[in-house]
Amino acid sequence: MNKYGAEFVGTFWLVLGGCGSAVLAAAFPGLGIGFAGVALAFGLTVLTMAYAVGHISGGHFNPAVSVGLVVGGRLPVGELLPYVVSQVLGAIAAAGVLYLIATGKPGFEIGGFATNGYGAHSPGGYSLMACLICEIVMTAVFLFVIMGATDARAPAGFAPIPIGLALTIIHLVSIPVTNTSVNPARSTGVALFAGGAAIDQLWLFWVAPIIGGALGALVYRLIGSRAD
């Protein structure tokens, strides 16, 4: 059970730190951190928790990562469901805490609540197809980096750094497109509190990251396998 608790806590921190930076800090008058700050916040949450609990659970914090690592031969398929459940519960708990904090300000309107969307609900008005491609490709690259950084041949002890930096770059590129998911748990947690279109469009932010995660792992297995 320790590994599932670690996944709960790690995903909780990712959603609270990443989505919290978007909801509470990004647009603060005169001191807003902007979307670059939000991108960095997401990267730092993964980096810090990967060091904190990665040795317990592997530090997935993301159903798409867990699926990718099953495809990549790094996680037994029998552990996939409890990993995903732990991650989703952690994301919902974090979104609930964020909601309680955010609604403590008079006049707060929930608005997008750091949710993901396409079409009219994309930050830049990008189409469904554009958002689908973006989420698949970004998640595939993320899994490729994770597989490579955690390979037994990679320098030991440094994996959280490139993984966190990769997630930062992913957000810098894709916040204008989908508000960046690449993580079905992260999308689900905040969508349950925002409701409406965030729920209606949530399917994309499960389907695309899972496809991308599986593709990224397969590509790494293809080109990163040992030439024994």
Order of alpha helices (4+ residues) and beta strands (2+ residues): alpha-alpha-alpha-alpha-alpha-alpha-alpha-alpha-alpha
